Amino acid sequence: MSATHNKTLRVTLYKSPIGAIQSHRACVRGLGLKRMHHVVEVIDTPENRGMINKVSHLVRVV
C-alpha cells in the first residue's frame, strides 16, 4: 500500500464575515475559521478550494 500525502493549505481570516451573506459565513465556518486572524490548515481538496474561492474577499491563503 502506498501512503497518501495530503497537501494542506493554510487559510487566514482577514476580514470579518459579519456583513457577508449567510452562505459566505457558512463557508468561513466550514473552513474552521472562528475569529479574525485565525489560521487553520485544511486539506487541499476541490471542495475546500471551492469554499476558499467563494470567500476569497474574506480570507488569504498563506
N, C-alpha and C positions, 0 to 999 in steps of 0.2 A: 504494500500500500504506500502511496506517496502522500506526504503531508501537504496540506493546502496552506499556502502562505497568504493569508488575507491581508491586503493592504488597507491602511486606515487613513482617514482624513481628520485633521484637527480643525474643528469649527468653533469660532468665537462669535458670541452675540454682541454686536457693536451698536445696535440701535434698538430702542425699546419697541416691542410689538404692541404697545397699548393702543395706538391709533390704527393699527392694521386690521384688515378684515379677519373674520373668525377662522377661515381656512389657513391663513398665513400664521396666525397664532397657534393653530393646531400643528402645523409643520414645525414651528420652533420647538414646541413641547415634544413632538415626536422625535426630534433630533436629540432630545435630552437636555436642552438648554433651559436653565431655570432663572437666571438673573443676568444682568448686564456684565459684560466682560468675562462670562463663564466660558471655559474652554472644555470641549468634550472631544473624544476620539470616536468616530463612527466608522464602521466597515464600509469600504468603497464598493457599494452596490448600485445598480441603476435606480433602485427605489430611493436610496439616500441622496444620490446625485440629483434626482428629480426634486426632492424636497429642498435641497440647497439652492437649486436654480430658481425655485418658486419664491424663496425668501432671500434672494441674493442681495437685495437692498437693505436687509437687516443683519446679515451675517458676513463673516470673512473666513476664508479657508487659509489657515496658517501653514 
